[in-house]
Amino acid sequence: MLEGEQALRKSLPFALSKDRSFFESLGDWMGDVLYDELPEKGFECRDEQIFMAYQIEQALKEKNVLFAEAGVGTGKTIAYLLPAISYARYTGKPALIACADETLIDQLVKEGGDIYKLQQTLGLDIDVRLAKSRDQYLCLKRFEDAEKVETDEWIDDIAFSIPDGVYAQGSMIAIQPYGERSNYESVSDEDWQKVNYNAIMQCSVCDQRNRCGQTLHRAHYRKSTDLIICSQDFLMEHLATKESREREGQLALLPEVSMMVLDEGHLLEYAAQKAMTYKVQATTIVQLLERLMVDGVRERTLYAMEKLQDDHELFFDQLRDDLVASEEERKRINKSATLLKYGQQLIADVDVLLEEFVFESEMYMIPEYELSMAEEYLEQYQASLRIFVAQGDAVDWLEDTDGEETLVIMPRLITDVLAEKLFSKKLPIVFSSATLSVKKDFSYIAYSLGIRDYQSFSVPSPFDYEEVMQIGLHSLTQREKTARVQQLLRDDQKTLILFKSKQAMLDFKNDLPLMERMYVAFEGDRELSAIVRDFQEGTVKTLCSYHLWEGLDLPEEALTRVIIYDLPFPPHDPLFDAKRTFAENPYEEVELPFMQLRLQQGMGRLIRTSNDHGDIHILLNEEEQQQRDTFEHILAVTPEIQ
């Protein structure tokens, strides 16, 4: 046996022998752990968990996509961790766990979580490292700009958190990774967006890149031997940028991995949509070019920049005129001939300006970093507009992104992109969630993601819901919903209120009397994980959210009531309308399964452990009452009409 092979085999949590394959040995070990070792240490022996672990082992062996639907309380995390860690060590490549969002990453690795328990119980030294989305890190360049104009306390809090060695001469080896969003709980989302990384920043030519917290974090997680944990947003950003980064001689955002687990995997589609689109913002290009208008720049260049700024503003003025009135977050655009003409003019303006930048680069009046950043942005800006004016199969809309009016352009449906970049690679991929199917039919999620070949299974929750949960259906008008919530909140229970959209939540917030609003936490007021922690600790008794339909894990008395404010049907916006267009029966193929899956996820927030109890209230206006027969059959208990 070679020395390297011996070292590899020693690192496995079980012994390999010549007469048994890796997968046979893995199966034996998992059986010992799940049937004997964990129950001896106080863990419950769950048939559903054991079944799931062996289904994952089979998917690894066959390098297949697996939809692993296991009800709440199954112990899904341990079921996928055992084969994932073993397979990572066997292949010499880490396993990737992609969570639904950034807040769930921290939950997975917290002290007392499942990874911590496995380490303590089995004596395993698990090398687990976090890879967060780039916008979750402080950008030194943007922070230095913000520090010149911001006077509030939050900017000082960030300044004091930066290690002394960051600005000192010499090696950065001794500096620990720093600058994560989760380190700044008191900083609002609005303020964080003034100092975090954004897509305009060009890290490859930044003179601060070797002192940047994001760079330090990336070097750290690349060395993991067992597990890398990231958000699905970051995984999709990795796939979207992998080819271009490699062309430019940069490392991809994530290293090669042995397999993937997509925790809350039904949300992958939304992460892909976010990453694999072009974005053009109303003010970004204006601000970007103003930074380049320094003394010594040639008049021709100044004129070209000013013309592009003016034409860009004309384009966005016309874009606002062409919007179709709607309360949806994604606004439809009725493209007029004038708008398309302005778009063509902008494409020509960029060509002229990029030619002028060639001369400027030889004169060194504009700092190299600023010029490179502008050139990179303008090339992407131009590519976006070409797709927009081509009137092809692209889907586009206007939305508010981080407080900015943003034109979003999706070149083609995500199903095509995912099929090409992810599901054609013969990589074992496990979708893990309590709700991936509607009555064990996985066709909706497979169709949404462009997956043709897959394995699947569904096992129920081990909990007796009839004993611990009550569900009430409230028939009322839309205007009466706020008053009903106020009535329900009077008993001071720990309550999560879920809304189908941000706008629906804001409408409720505006209807709520000012004094009562003070005792309710709303998503977006502060960093989300900090709000959730305050809610868990009882600092606030009511939490309103439009994102936390899945992934939130607050056991026992931390959460005793969930209010579903409105049925979570998909919005009537350009993106979902495009999906409806491609469906033979839009209601059956898009509307209904989306609502049913999301409703199941929302109700699943309540009962997380065998010690949990509580009630669920679903508020139904006149139109929603007509949908009762489409969801009553998926409720865990028979509802009461209230």
KERO-863944 format. One line per 3 residues: number of its first residue (from 0); their letters; for each residue x, y, z of C-alpha. Coordinates in Angstrom, 2 decimals. Layout:
% residues N
NUM = A = X Y Z; ...
% end
This chain:
% residues 642
0 = MLE = 0.00 0.00 0.00; 1.36 3.40 -0.91; 2.01 5.85 1.93
3 = GEQ = -0.50 8.36 0.50; -3.19 5.68 0.23; -2.51 4.59 3.80
6 = ALR = -2.89 8.18 5.03; -6.13 8.51 3.08; -7.56 5.30 4.52
9 = KSL = -6.56 6.24 8.02; -8.56 9.46 7.66; -11.78 7.55 6.99
12 = PFA = -14.00 7.00 10.05; -13.95 3.26 9.33; -11.45 0.70 8.08
15 = LSK = -11.22 -0.41 4.44; -10.38 -3.97 3.46; -9.48 -5.64 0.17
18 = DRS = -12.57 -7.86 0.11; -15.13 -5.06 0.62; -15.72 -1.92 -1.45
21 = FFE = -15.80 1.58 0.00; -19.60 1.67 -0.28; -20.02 -1.69 1.48
24 = SLG = -17.76 -0.50 4.30; -19.63 2.83 4.45; -22.93 0.96 4.76
27 = DWM = -21.60 -1.17 7.63; -20.27 1.87 9.47; -23.47 3.90 9.08
30 = GDV = -25.44 0.93 10.41; -23.21 0.76 13.49; -23.49 4.50 14.09
33 = LYD = -27.25 4.86 13.53; -28.40 1.63 15.18; -25.91 1.42 18.05
36 = ELP = -23.49 4.30 18.76; -25.89 7.25 18.55; -28.77 5.55 20.47
39 = EKG = -26.27 4.54 23.19; -25.42 8.26 23.55; -29.06 9.30 23.92
42 = FEC = -30.04 9.85 20.27; -33.35 8.47 19.07; -33.13 5.57 16.59
45 = RDE = -35.28 6.67 13.64; -36.09 4.32 10.78; -36.74 7.30 8.47
48 = QIF = -33.28 8.73 9.16; -31.58 5.37 8.53; -33.52 4.88 5.29
51 = MAY = -32.46 8.35 4.11; -28.77 7.73 4.87; -28.76 4.55 2.79
54 = QIE = -30.60 6.22 -0.08; -27.89 8.89 -0.14; -25.20 6.20 -0.12
57 = QAL = -26.84 4.69 -3.23; -26.95 8.11 -4.96; -23.23 8.56 -4.26
60 = KEK = -22.50 5.15 -5.71; -24.48 5.86 -8.88; -23.55 9.59 -9.07
63 = NVL = -27.21 10.54 -9.37; -29.50 13.41 -8.41; -31.59 12.42 -5.38
66 = FAE = -34.72 14.16 -4.10; -34.68 13.25 -0.40; -37.97 14.37 1.13
69 = AGV = -38.04 13.63 4.85; -40.50 15.13 7.28; -39.61 17.42 10.17
72 = GTG = -37.93 15.51 12.98; -36.39 12.86 10.75; -32.84 13.99 11.51
75 = KTI = -32.00 14.85 7.89; -28.75 16.64 8.74; -27.11 13.64 10.41
78 = AYL = -28.46 11.39 7.65; -26.53 13.32 4.99; -23.48 14.26 7.10
81 = LPA = -22.35 10.66 7.69; -22.09 9.69 3.98; -20.93 13.18 2.92
84 = ISY = -17.94 13.31 5.29; -16.93 9.75 4.40; -17.22 10.35 0.66
87 = ARY = -15.18 13.57 0.94; -12.33 11.73 2.62; -12.56 8.81 0.20
90 = TGK = -12.36 11.06 -2.89; -9.96 13.63 -1.44; -12.38 16.47 -2.26
93 = PAL = -14.64 18.25 0.25; -18.40 17.79 0.18; -20.42 20.97 -0.32
96 = IAC = -23.52 21.75 1.73; -25.50 24.62 0.22; -28.09 26.12 2.59
99 = ADE = -31.12 28.14 1.61; -29.66 31.42 2.87; -26.87 32.99 4.87
102 = TLI = -28.67 32.82 8.23; -28.93 29.02 8.02; -25.17 28.63 7.50
105 = DQL = -24.46 29.91 11.00; -27.21 27.70 12.45; -25.66 24.57 10.96
108 = VKE = -22.26 25.14 12.60; -23.39 26.63 15.89; -22.36 25.01 19.17
111 = GGD = -24.94 22.35 19.95; -25.85 21.84 16.28; -25.71 18.51 14.44
114 = IYK = -22.09 18.86 13.28; -21.03 19.72 16.83; -23.00 16.73 18.18
117 = LQQ = -21.36 14.31 15.72; -17.92 15.55 16.67; -18.63 15.14 20.37
120 = TLG = -20.48 11.82 20.14; -18.34 9.96 17.61; -15.01 11.58 18.41
123 = LDI = -14.78 12.79 14.81; -12.57 15.77 14.02; -14.69 17.31 11.25
126 = DVR = -13.03 20.03 9.17; -15.96 22.32 8.35; -15.53 25.81 6.87
129 = LAK = -17.95 28.52 5.77; -18.04 30.13 2.33; -20.44 33.06 2.35
132 = SRD = -21.70 35.14 -0.55; -19.45 38.02 -1.53; -21.95 40.65 -0.44
135 = QYL = -21.66 39.21 3.08; -18.16 40.67 3.40; -16.85 44.15 4.09
138 = CLK = -15.19 45.87 1.12; -12.24 47.99 2.28; -12.54 50.30 -0.75
141 = RFE = -16.22 51.04 -0.15; -15.70 51.30 3.61; -13.00 53.95 3.13
144 = DAE = -15.36 55.95 0.88; -18.25 55.64 3.34; -16.04 56.64 6.28
147 = KVE = -15.49 60.06 4.64; -19.21 60.92 4.66; -20.92 58.80 7.35
150 = TDE = -21.02 60.18 10.88; -23.29 57.72 12.68; -22.07 55.23 15.26
153 = WID = -22.33 52.17 13.01; -19.39 53.27 10.83; -17.18 53.58 13.92
156 = DIA = -18.26 50.12 15.10; -17.00 48.66 11.82; -13.78 50.70 11.94
159 = FSI = -12.92 49.39 15.43; -13.55 45.80 14.28; -10.88 45.83 11.55
162 = PDG = -7.71 44.10 12.85; -4.74 46.42 13.41; -2.54 44.39 11.07
165 = VYA = -4.76 45.04 8.02; -3.21 48.45 7.37; 0.26 47.59 8.68
168 = QGS = 3.19 46.76 6.43; 4.20 43.12 6.19; 2.59 39.70 5.98
171 = MIA = -1.15 39.10 6.44; -0.61 35.46 7.43; -1.23 36.17 11.12
174 = IQP = -4.47 38.09 10.48; -7.61 36.05 11.12; -10.48 36.30 8.59
177 = YGE = -12.67 39.30 9.43; -15.46 41.49 8.05; -18.45 39.11 7.89
180 = RSN = -21.96 40.60 7.84; -22.92 38.46 10.84; -20.27 40.25 12.93
183 = YES = -22.24 43.51 12.71; -25.64 42.71 14.18; -26.61 46.30 14.98
186 = VSD = -25.88 47.58 11.45; -29.04 47.85 9.33; -29.28 46.26 5.87
189 = EDW = -29.45 49.76 4.37; -26.18 50.84 6.02; -24.42 47.54 5.30
192 = QKV = -25.11 48.03 1.59; -22.92 51.15 1.72; -19.80 49.21 2.74
195 = NYN = -20.14 45.61 1.56; -18.79 44.07 -1.64; -20.98 44.66 -4.65
198 = AIM = -20.79 43.47 -8.23; -19.08 46.64 -9.48; -15.96 46.12 -7.40
201 = QCS = -13.10 44.58 -9.39; -11.17 42.52 -6.87; -8.58 41.31 -9.39
204 = VCD = -7.09 44.80 -9.79; -7.75 46.12 -6.26; -4.62 47.17 -4.35
207 = QRN = -6.34 46.06 -1.10; -7.22 42.54 -2.28; -4.50 40.81 -0.25
210 = RCG = -5.70 42.57 2.93; -9.38 42.02 2.28; -11.44 39.90 4.68
213 = QTL = -13.16 38.20 1.77; -9.78 37.09 0.34; -8.72 35.72 3.73
216 = HRA = -12.00 33.82 4.09; -11.67 32.33 0.60; -8.13 31.09 1.24
219 = HYR = -9.37 29.58 4.51; -12.36 27.59 3.22; -10.49 26.26 0.17
222 = KST = -8.31 24.19 2.51; -11.22 22.23 3.98; -10.83 18.46 3.80
225 = DLI = -14.36 17.51 4.86; -17.13 20.09 4.45; -17.60 23.49 2.87
228 = ICS = -20.89 25.14 3.80; -22.23 27.98 1.67; -25.54 29.52 0.67
231 = QDF = -27.30 28.46 -2.50; -26.88 32.05 -3.70; -23.10 31.66 -3.48
234 = LME = -23.13 28.26 -5.19; -25.06 29.78 -8.09; -22.74 32.79 -8.20
237 = HLA = -19.84 30.32 -8.41; -21.45 28.50 -11.35; -22.38 31.75 -13.11
240 = TKE = -18.83 33.20 -12.90; -16.69 30.04 -13.09; -15.90 30.17 -16.82
243 = SRE = -15.19 33.91 -16.95; -12.99 33.81 -13.84; -10.95 30.92 -15.23
246 = REG = -10.56 32.73 -18.56; -9.12 35.71 -16.67; -6.67 33.48 -14.77
249 = QLA = -8.59 33.68 -11.47; -9.64 30.82 -9.24; -13.31 29.90 -9.27
252 = LLP = -15.17 31.02 -6.14; -15.43 27.42 -4.91; -12.99 24.51 -5.31
255 = EVS = -13.87 21.19 -6.96; -16.10 19.15 -4.66; -16.95 15.46 -4.40
258 = MMV = -20.72 15.84 -3.96; -23.36 18.41 -3.05; -26.17 18.53 -0.53
261 = LDE = -28.75 21.21 -1.23; -30.42 21.78 2.14; -33.94 23.17 1.57
264 = GHL = -33.18 22.26 -2.03; -36.54 23.39 -3.41; -35.17 26.96 -3.20
267 = LEY = -32.32 26.39 -5.66; -34.32 27.84 -8.53; -34.57 31.26 -6.83
270 = AAQ = -30.86 31.32 -6.05; -30.12 30.54 -9.71; -32.40 33.34 -10.89
273 = KAM = -30.61 35.79 -8.61; -27.12 34.83 -9.80; -27.62 34.18 -13.50
276 = TYK = -29.13 37.49 -14.53; -27.78 40.83 -15.72; -28.51 43.94 -13.67
279 = VQA = -28.47 47.60 -14.74; -29.09 50.13 -11.96; -30.42 53.66 -12.28
282 = TTI = -27.66 55.55 -10.46; -24.64 53.22 -10.50; -23.19 54.22 -13.85
285 = VQL = -23.66 57.93 -13.09; -21.76 57.61 -9.80; -19.12 55.36 -11.35
288 = LER = -18.27 57.84 -14.11; -18.26 60.83 -11.75; -15.33 59.20 -9.92
291 = LMV = -13.34 59.26 -13.17; -13.89 62.96 -13.88; -10.59 64.04 -12.34
294 = DGV = -8.24 66.87 -13.32; -6.20 66.09 -16.41; -8.76 63.90 -18.19
297 = RER = -9.04 64.77 -21.89; -12.04 66.82 -23.02; -13.13 64.13 -25.49
300 = TLY = -13.27 61.59 -22.66; -15.20 63.97 -20.41; -17.71 64.66 -23.18
303 = AME = -18.15 60.91 -23.83; -18.77 60.26 -20.13; -21.26 63.11 -19.81
306 = KLQ = -23.13 61.97 -22.91; -23.40 58.42 -21.57; -24.67 59.72 -18.23
309 = DDH = -27.28 61.94 -19.91; -28.48 59.20 -22.27; -28.62 56.70 -19.40
312 = ELF = -30.88 59.05 -17.45; -33.11 59.47 -20.53; -33.29 55.68 -20.85
315 = FDQ = -34.37 55.24 -17.22; -36.89 58.10 -17.46; -38.46 56.35 -20.44
318 = LRD = -38.23 52.99 -18.66; -40.31 54.37 -15.78; -42.87 55.68 -18.29
321 = DLV = -43.06 52.23 -19.90; -43.72 50.33 -16.67; -47.01 48.48 -16.29
324 = ASE = -48.63 49.60 -13.01; -48.45 46.83 -10.41; -47.80 46.20 -6.72
327 = EER = -45.53 43.27 -7.54; -41.84 43.58 -6.72; -40.90 42.73 -10.32
330 = KRI = -42.45 45.38 -12.60; -43.32 44.50 -16.18; -41.93 46.74 -18.96
333 = NKS = -44.00 47.57 -22.03; -41.05 48.40 -24.30; -41.80 51.41 -26.47
336 = ATL = -39.96 52.27 -29.69; -38.46 55.26 -27.86; -37.07 53.06 -25.09
339 = LKY = -35.47 50.68 -27.59; -33.96 53.64 -29.46; -32.42 54.97 -26.23
342 = GQQ = -31.04 51.49 -25.53; -29.35 51.36 -28.94; -27.87 54.81 -28.33
345 = LIA = -26.39 53.69 -25.01; -24.71 50.72 -26.70; -23.09 53.14 -29.17
348 = DVD = -22.13 55.56 -26.34; -20.26 52.78 -24.53; -18.28 51.92 -27.68
351 = VLL = -17.14 55.54 -27.97; -16.21 55.82 -24.30; -14.24 52.55 -24.23
354 = EEF = -12.18 53.82 -27.17; -11.41 57.02 -25.23; -10.39 54.94 -22.20
357 = VFE = -7.65 53.33 -24.31; -5.98 56.75 -24.61; -6.60 57.57 -20.94
360 = SEM = -4.88 54.36 -19.82; -1.68 55.60 -21.48; -1.83 58.96 -19.71
363 = YMI = -2.25 57.61 -16.15; -4.46 60.51 -15.02; -7.23 58.12 -13.88
366 = PEY = -6.12 55.59 -11.22; -5.67 52.14 -12.76; -8.14 50.48 -10.39
369 = ELS = -10.90 53.02 -11.10; -10.38 52.72 -14.86; -10.38 48.90 -14.79
372 = MAE = -13.52 48.88 -12.66; -15.29 51.21 -15.11; -14.23 49.22 -18.19
375 = EYL = -15.40 45.93 -16.68; -18.72 47.42 -15.65; -19.30 49.10 -19.03
378 = EQY = -18.68 45.87 -20.93; -21.28 44.08 -18.83; -23.65 47.06 -19.06
381 = QAS = -23.38 46.98 -22.85; -23.91 43.21 -23.00; -27.04 43.59 -20.84
384 = LRI = -28.52 46.28 -23.07; -27.85 44.25 -26.21; -29.97 41.42 -24.79
387 = FVA = -32.65 43.91 -23.68; -33.08 45.60 -27.08; -32.83 42.34 -29.08
390 = QGD = -36.44 41.43 -28.20; -35.53 37.75 -28.08; -36.45 35.09 -25.52
393 = AVD = -34.99 36.99 -22.55; -37.20 37.85 -19.56; -36.75 41.33 -18.08
396 = WLE = -38.29 43.50 -15.41; -37.65 46.49 -13.10; -37.26 45.92 -9.36
399 = DTD = -35.85 47.53 -6.24; -32.49 45.92 -5.36; -30.77 47.19 -2.21
402 = GEE = -32.68 50.45 -2.47; -31.77 50.99 -6.16; -34.06 50.92 -9.18
405 = TLV = -32.68 47.95 -11.11; -33.36 46.64 -14.60; -32.99 42.84 -14.40
408 = IMP = -32.44 40.80 -17.56; -32.56 37.01 -17.60; -31.04 35.80 -20.89
411 = RLI = -32.82 32.42 -20.86; -34.85 30.32 -18.50; -32.92 28.94 -15.56
414 = TDV = -33.83 25.36 -16.46; -31.51 25.52 -19.49; -28.64 27.04 -17.53
417 = LAE = -28.84 24.59 -14.63; -29.07 21.60 -16.95; -25.87 22.73 -18.67
420 = KLF = -23.79 23.98 -15.73; -24.80 21.65 -12.90; -26.90 18.61 -13.69
423 = SKK = -24.89 17.37 -16.68; -21.69 16.84 -14.64; -22.35 13.34 -13.17
426 = LPI = -21.84 14.77 -9.70; -23.87 13.26 -6.83; -26.39 15.93 -5.80
429 = VFS = -28.80 15.45 -2.89; -31.84 17.71 -2.48; -32.84 17.58 1.19
432 = SAT = -36.06 19.11 2.48; -39.29 18.32 4.28; -41.22 19.52 1.22
435 = LSV = -39.99 18.65 -2.25; -43.16 17.01 -3.56; -46.89 17.36 -3.57
438 = KKD = -48.24 14.03 -2.34; -44.96 12.28 -3.33; -45.06 13.68 -6.86
441 = FSY = -41.65 15.33 -7.58; -42.42 16.43 -11.13; -42.87 20.14 -10.27
444 = IAY = -39.42 20.64 -8.77; -37.78 18.46 -11.43; -39.52 20.46 -14.17
447 = SLG = -38.59 23.80 -12.55; -34.90 22.86 -12.46; -34.62 21.05 -15.79
450 = IRD = -33.81 17.68 -14.18; -34.83 14.64 -16.23; -33.11 11.72 -14.49
453 = YQS = -33.34 11.42 -10.74; -34.00 9.16 -7.78; -36.51 10.14 -5.11
456 = FSV = -38.11 9.04 -1.88; -40.47 10.49 0.69; -40.68 9.55 4.37
459 = PSP = -43.09 11.17 6.85; -42.36 13.02 10.07; -42.26 10.83 13.19
462 = FDY = -44.33 13.37 15.19; -47.95 12.87 16.26; -49.31 16.19 15.01
465 = EEV = -52.84 15.57 16.31; -51.47 15.71 19.86; -49.37 18.88 19.57
468 = MQI = -50.84 21.12 16.85; -54.10 22.90 16.10; -54.88 24.62 12.79
471 = GLH = -57.50 27.33 12.46; -58.93 28.67 9.19; -60.21 32.25 9.48
474 = SLT = -62.75 33.44 6.91; -62.70 37.25 6.63; -62.19 40.13 4.24
477 = QRE = -58.71 41.38 3.37; -59.33 44.55 5.37; -60.23 42.51 8.46
480 = KTA = -56.95 40.57 8.51; -54.93 43.16 10.45; -57.59 43.39 13.16
483 = RVQ = -57.69 39.57 13.46; -53.91 39.48 13.90; -54.12 42.17 16.61
486 = QLL = -56.75 40.07 18.36; -54.58 36.93 18.18; -51.49 38.74 19.48
489 = RDD = -53.16 39.84 22.71; -52.23 36.62 24.52; -48.50 37.37 24.07
492 = QKT = -47.55 34.04 22.45; -44.28 33.78 20.50; -45.67 34.34 17.00
495 = LIL = -44.24 34.17 13.48; -46.35 35.93 10.81; -45.61 34.91 7.22
498 = FKS = -46.48 37.05 4.18; -46.50 36.11 0.51; -44.42 39.18 -0.45
501 = KQA = -42.51 42.13 0.94; -45.29 44.47 -0.18; -47.92 42.44 1.69
504 = MLD = -45.82 42.70 4.86; -45.34 46.46 4.43; -49.08 46.93 3.89
507 = FKN = -49.74 45.12 7.17; -47.05 47.21 8.91; -48.69 50.44 7.71
510 = DLP = -52.12 49.26 8.89; -50.82 48.36 12.35; -51.18 51.18 14.91
513 = LME = -47.86 52.86 15.70; -47.82 51.82 19.36; -48.39 48.14 18.52
516 = RMY = -45.77 48.30 15.76; -43.12 48.96 18.41; -43.51 45.42 19.80
519 = VAF = -43.22 43.66 16.44; -39.99 42.90 14.56; -40.14 43.23 10.78
522 = EGD = -37.73 41.62 8.34; -35.39 44.28 6.93; -35.34 46.48 10.01
525 = REL = -31.96 44.99 11.00; -29.71 42.08 10.04; -32.06 39.07 9.83
528 = SAI = -30.11 36.60 11.98; -29.90 39.23 14.75; -33.69 39.74 14.61
531 = VRD = -34.23 35.97 14.76; -31.92 35.73 17.79; -33.85 38.50 19.59
534 = FQE = -37.08 36.66 18.80; -35.67 33.36 20.05; -34.47 34.97 23.29
537 = GTV = -37.84 36.67 23.87; -36.72 40.27 23.38; -39.51 40.53 20.81
540 = KTL = -42.63 38.34 20.83; -43.76 38.75 17.22; -41.69 38.36 14.04
543 = CSY = -42.99 39.34 10.59; -41.25 37.92 7.53; -41.74 37.19 3.86
546 = HLW = -38.61 35.00 3.52; -38.76 32.68 6.51; -41.24 30.20 5.05
549 = EGL = -38.42 27.67 5.29; -35.25 27.03 7.27; -36.24 28.77 10.51
552 = DLP = -35.67 26.34 13.40; -37.02 27.59 16.76; -37.92 24.65 19.01
555 = EEA = -40.20 24.43 22.04; -41.29 27.73 23.62; -39.21 29.83 21.20
558 = LTR = -42.13 29.60 18.73; -45.67 28.53 19.62; -47.77 30.09 16.88
561 = VII = -47.55 30.66 13.13; -49.94 32.98 11.29; -50.18 32.54 7.52
564 = YDL = -51.36 36.02 6.53; -52.14 35.12 2.91; -51.94 32.03 0.70
567 = PFP = -48.49 32.09 -0.91; -49.41 31.93 -4.58; -46.63 33.09 -6.92
570 = PHD = -46.73 36.74 -7.99; -48.05 37.91 -11.35; -44.75 39.29 -12.52
573 = PLF = -42.65 38.90 -15.68; -40.65 35.95 -14.35; -43.57 33.81 -13.26
576 = DAK = -45.54 34.89 -16.31; -42.71 33.49 -18.46; -42.99 30.19 -16.57
579 = RTF = -46.74 30.24 -17.09; -46.20 30.79 -20.82; -44.08 27.64 -21.09
582 = AEN = -46.59 25.53 -19.13; -49.45 23.67 -20.81; -51.67 24.23 -17.77
585 = PYE = -50.26 27.21 -15.81; -52.58 26.80 -12.83; -51.85 23.09 -12.36
588 = EVE = -48.15 23.25 -13.26; -47.05 26.57 -11.73; -49.61 28.25 -9.45
591 = LPF = -50.90 25.36 -7.38; -47.73 23.37 -6.64; -45.84 26.58 -5.76
594 = MQL = -48.52 27.56 -3.24; -48.84 24.06 -1.78; -45.10 23.60 -1.30
597 = RLQ = -44.65 27.02 0.28; -47.65 26.55 2.57; -46.25 23.20 3.75
600 = QGM = -42.91 24.87 4.44; -44.51 27.70 6.41; -46.54 25.34 8.60
603 = GRL = -43.38 23.28 9.12; -41.83 26.12 11.15; -43.99 25.26 14.18
606 = IRT = -43.20 21.67 15.18; -39.44 21.09 15.10; -38.90 18.64 18.00
609 = SND = -40.90 16.09 19.96; -41.31 18.71 22.73; -42.93 21.34 20.49
612 = HGD = -46.56 22.43 20.52; -48.65 25.30 19.20; -51.23 26.51 16.74
615 = IHI = -51.36 27.67 13.14; -53.78 30.28 11.85; -54.43 30.65 8.13
618 = LLN = -56.21 33.89 7.20; -58.41 33.57 4.11; -60.12 36.42 2.28
621 = EEE = -63.12 35.78 0.03; -60.98 34.73 -2.96; -58.67 32.55 -0.87
624 = QQQ = -61.63 30.77 0.73; -62.48 29.37 -2.71; -59.08 27.61 -2.72
627 = RDT = -59.70 25.58 0.44; -60.11 22.27 -1.36; -56.66 22.75 -2.98
630 = FEH = -54.76 22.74 0.30; -56.89 21.21 3.09; -55.68 17.72 2.11
633 = ILA = -52.03 18.68 2.79; -52.69 20.02 6.30; -51.13 17.90 9.05
636 = VTP = -54.33 17.94 11.16; -58.01 18.57 10.51; -58.54 22.35 10.70
639 = EIQ = -61.12 24.23 12.75; -63.17 26.93 11.04; -62.89 30.16 13.05
% end
